Every structure is written in structure tokens, then in C-alpha cells.
């Protein structure tokens, strides 16, 4: 049985920098690089009185951060399809930016089905081609 996508759900407690839109944006951009995904769009929204939500839309799906500074808590979703990626690369980025005391990790394999060995990559290539042809040019993870 193969899965079309991998959904990693991170619960982070005892965090710092949770009310900073700039930190959330840097963390999302650094996760894009660490996971080697293609950034299409990135938005970060600060909330009043506190808290931030940020989302990176990538060709391979999405990366999301929601923060609750009043509880020292952040919820992070990493959903990717295509080539397997090591979520520990994203966890290292999150540790660097938010310094959590504790992280809980859940993983869900999305779209589980019987697939021939190479059909997963063909389906992803087709989807990525469709997305890139109808989407604006990807935004680089870093600008010089």
C-alpha cells in the first residue's frame, strides 16, 4: 500500500517568539529550503491581541504554523507529496526559531491505495506540471 502524501502534525509546547510574524515567516522560508519543496506563496497574519498564523503554499502541498503565545504553544502542519522528505529537517528549523521545551509528532499517510511502484512519481509529476502551468512563478525561498 502506498500513500500519495505525508501529513506531519507537530504540537510544540514551551515555545518562544510566538507573537512574531517575522519569526514565523523566517521559519516557514527555512522549512521550505530544509524540505527542498517549491514555494508558490507565503502569507503570515498577526492576530490581535496576540498570535500568528503563517502558511507556505508549495507545489508539494503546504506548511502551516499557528501560534498561541499566551499558552507557549504552536501547532504546525507539514503536508507534502512526491519525493519522501525527512520531517526532522523541519523540526530542526522549528527548534531553532521557537526553542520548544517539548514537541509531539503525529504522522498520517494521506491517500493510501494500491499503486504500481512508479505511479506515485508519475502522478506527482503530472500534478506538479499542472500546478506550475496554472500558477504564477514560484517565489524563491531567499532573495539575494
Rosetta blueprint (number, residue, H / E / L):
1 X L
2 X E
3 X E
4 X E
5 X E
6 X E
7 X E
8 X E
9 X E
10 X E
11 X E
12 X E
13 X E
14 X L
15 X L
16 X L
17 X L
18 X L
19 X L
20 X L
21 X H
22 X H
23 X H
24 X H
25 X H
26 X H
27 X H
28 X H
29 X H
30 X H
31 X H
32 X H
33 X H
34 X H
35 X H
36 X L
37 X L
38 X L
39 X E
40 X E
41 X E
42 X E
43 X E
44 X E
45 X E
46 X E
47 X L
48 X L
49 X L
50 X L
51 X L
52 X E
53 X E
54 X E
55 X E
56 X E
57 X E
58 X E
59 X L
60 X L
61 X E
62 X E
63 X E
64 X E
65 X E
66 X E
67 X E
68 X E
69 X H
70 X H
71 X H
72 X L
73 X E
74 X E
75 X E
76 X E
77 X E
78 X E
79 X E
80 X E
81 X E
82 X L
83 X L
84 X L
85 X L
86 X L
87 X H
88 X H
89 X H
90 X H
91 X H
92 X H
93 X H
94 X H
95 X H
96 X H
97 X H
98 X H
99 X L
100 X L
101 X L
102 X E
103 X E
104 X E
105 X E
106 X E
107 X E
108 X E
109 X E
110 X E
111 X E
112 X E
113 X E
114 X L
115 X L
116 X L
117 X L
118 X L
119 X H
120 X H
121 X H
122 X H
123 X H
124 X H
125 X H
126 X H
127 X H
128 X H
129 X H
130 X H
131 X H
132 X H
133 X H
134 X H
135 X L
136 X L
137 X L
138 X L
139 X L
140 X L
141 X L
142 X L
143 X L
144 X L
